[in-house]
Amino acid sequence: MKTSIELNRIRFFSYHGVAEQERRVGNDYEVSLRVDYPLERAMESDSLCDTLDYAALYALVAAEMSVPSQLLEHVAGRIWRAISGRFPCV
């Protein structure tokens, strides 16, 4: 059995972009995220260790959004790698 956690329309101010002005001035960004994961272990254990912690997901996204990048695709890849590393069950 699978379930998902969604973080919708999280807002950040970051310094991403190819143009020098984008990186210098910064811009507002909005991130939405859905992560599917197996539910069985958490149903049995009642432990946060066996589920996805949405506060930790938010912290991972915030950390990656704070690192300037030229491409948003690169930021998205870093977010996915951070989530996969922290929560291997996804």
Backbone torsions as a table, in degrees:
resi	resn	phi	psi	omega
1	MET	NA	134.4	179.1
2	LYS	-117.6	154.6	172.4
3	THR	-138.7	-179.7	179.6
4	SER	-142.9	156.5	171.6
5	ILE	-117.6	135.1	177.5
6	GLU	-121.4	136.6	169.5
7	LEU	-116.5	115.6	-173.1
8	ASN	-113.0	132.9	172.0
9	ARG	56.4	45.6	175.1
10	ILE	-75.6	132.3	-176.2
11	ARG	-105.5	138.3	178.9
12	PHE	-137.7	152.3	167.9
13	PHE	-108.8	120.2	-173.9
14	SER	-140.4	171.6	-176.0
15	TYR	-117.2	65.6	179.3
16	HIS	-106.4	152.5	173.6
17	GLY	143.8	157.8	178.5
18	VAL	-79.7	-39.4	-178.3
19	ALA	-73.0	142.2	179.8
20	GLU	-57.8	-39.1	-179.4
21	GLN	-62.1	-40.3	178.2
22	GLU	-59.9	-42.2	-178.4
23	ARG	-74.2	-28.8	-178.5
24	ARG	-82.3	-44.5	-174.7
25	VAL	-86.1	-34.9	-177.4
26	GLY	83.5	175.3	-177.2
27	ASN	-160.1	163.2	174.6
28	ASP	-85.0	138.4	178.8
29	TYR	-131.3	151.5	178.2
30	GLU	-126.6	130.3	-177.8
31	VAL	-121.0	132.9	170.0
32	SER	-121.8	141.6	-172.0
33	LEU	-143.4	136.4	173.0
34	ARG	-129.7	128.4	179.6
35	VAL	-125.3	121.4	175.7
36	ASP	-91.8	143.3	179.7
37	TYR	-156.1	158.7	179.3
38	PRO	-71.4	142.2	-173.0
39	LEU	-102.8	-18.5	-169.0
40	GLU	-56.5	-47.4	-176.2
41	ARG	-61.4	-43.2	179.9
42	ALA	-66.4	-33.5	178.3
43	MET	-63.9	-33.2	-179.4
44	GLU	-86.1	-40.9	-169.1
45	SER	-89.2	-26.4	-173.9
46	ASP	58.8	33.0	-176.7
47	SER	-118.6	135.9	176.9
48	LEU	-61.5	-25.6	179.3
49	CYS	-63.8	-21.6	-176.5
50	ASP	-103.0	16.4	178.9
51	THR	-139.4	-177.8	174.2
52	LEU	-94.1	128.8	179.0
53	ASP	-90.6	111.3	-175.6
54	TYR	-65.2	-27.9	175.9
55	ALA	-67.2	-38.8	177.0
56	ALA	-68.0	-38.5	175.9
57	LEU	-59.7	-45.9	178.4
58	TYR	-59.4	-44.8	-179.1
59	ALA	-61.6	-39.7	177.9
60	LEU	-64.3	-44.2	179.0
61	VAL	-63.5	-45.3	-179.6
62	ALA	-61.1	-41.4	-180.0
63	ALA	-62.8	-43.8	-179.3
64	GLU	-72.0	-34.6	177.7
65	MET	-67.3	-23.0	-179.1
66	SER	-80.5	-10.0	179.7
67	VAL	-93.9	113.7	-178.3
68	PRO	-60.0	139.4	177.0
69	SER	-142.8	155.1	175.9
70	GLN	-74.6	-40.8	-173.9
71	LEU	-111.9	134.9	175.3
72	LEU	-65.6	-29.1	176.6
73	GLU	-62.0	-35.6	177.4
74	HIS	-67.2	-41.5	177.0
75	VAL	-61.1	-45.4	179.4
76	ALA	-60.1	-41.0	177.5
77	GLY	-63.6	-41.4	177.9
78	ARG	-65.0	-39.5	177.9
79	ILE	-61.2	-46.9	-179.2
80	TRP	-62.7	-43.2	179.1
81	ARG	-63.7	-38.1	178.7
82	ALA	-65.1	-43.1	178.8
83	ILE	-66.0	-44.8	179.9
84	SER	-61.9	-38.2	179.4
85	GLY	-70.0	-37.9	-177.9
86	ARG	-80.7	-33.2	-177.6
87	PHE	-127.3	79.7	-176.0
88	PRO	-62.5	-16.8	-179.7
89	CYS	-70.4	-14.2	178.1
90	VAL	-89.0	NA	NA
